[in-house]
Amino acid sequence: MMNTIDRTSVVLIITLLLAGCSNGVLFNSGLYAHTVEPLTFNRNPTEVERNIQRANGDISHIQFEIAILWGTNGIGDVARKHGIETVYYADIEKLRVLFGIWQEDIVHVYGR
């Protein structure tokens, strides 16, 4: 009887994993999530030159009972720190681990 219950449980777990039902638990804000998306919204054509500069700024965040944040990722702060005078566009890279206990937001700024 116990062997049948164990076998049924294993088959059920494997079926859920293969069906994608656990995708929200394992990835997408669950155990691990890593995304990169546009931070700026501009429908006009963007001038891109060969000598474009790239700069990064990040905020790290750990949370367990209390939240601790450090760093800066403001577009203006990152551009100023790296000598970028004209910002063409920016992306944000988000990393989440263990249901958000560890988070990191990295802003990528492109310009000259």
N, C-alpha and C positions, 0 to 999 in steps of 0.2 A: 504493500500500500504506500509506504513512504517513498519508494523508488518511483512510483507513478507520479506522485505529487512533485518530486524533484524534477523529473523529466518534463512534466507539463509546465512547470515554472520556467525552465530553461527554454523550452520551445516558445513560450509566450514572450519572454524577454527578447529572444532573437527576432521573433516576428515584429515586435515593436521597433527594434533598431532598424531592421531592414525596411520597414514601412515608412520610416521617417518620423514617427510619432515622438521619438525622444529627441529630435533635432533641437527643439526649444530648450530642453534641459541640458544637453551636452554643449551646444554652441549658442548662438544668438542670445546673449546675456545670461547664459547658464554657466557652465564650467569655463568656457572660453569663447570670446568674440573679438574679432579683429576686422575693422572696416576702415575704408578711406573714401571720403565723399567730398564734394565741393563745399567750400565754406562761403564763397562769394557767389552771388547770383547776378549775372550780367548778360543780357540778351544781345548787346552790341558786340561787333567783332573786336577781338582782343589783339592788340599788337604784340607780336612775339618776335624777339630778336635772337640772334645766335648767342650773344653774350649775356643772356639772361642770368640773373643771380637767384640763388635759392637759399633760404634761411629757415631754420626750425626753432620753435619754442614749445616747451611742453609744461604741462601741469601733471604732477603725480598725485595720486589720491589713495590713501589707505583708510579703510573704515572697519572698525570692530568696536562696538560700543560708542566710540567717539570717532570723528572724522579728522584726518590730518591732510591738509593740502599744501603743496609747495610748488614754486615755479611760476612762470608767466607764459601765456600763449596768446596775448592780444596781438592782433595784426600790426598795429602801430608800434607796439613795444618791440616785436621781433624785427620789423623792418628797420626801425631806428637803431637797434643794437647791432645790426649787420650792415648798416650803411645803405640800405635800399631807400631811394628817394621816391620812386614811382612804383606803386604796387599794381601788377597786372591782374593777378588772381591769387587765391589761397585755397588750400585743401585742409581738411582736418582728418587726422588718423586717430581712431579710437581703439584702445585695447582694454578689454574687460576680462578679468579672471576671477574664478570662484564666486559667481553670482554678484559681482561688483565689489567684493572686498578689496581687490586691487584694481585701480583704474588709471589709465594714462591717456591724456588727450594731447596730441602733437599737432601743432599748426605748421603747415608748410606754406611759406610765402614766396611768391615768384615776382620778380620785377627787376628794376635797374637803379 
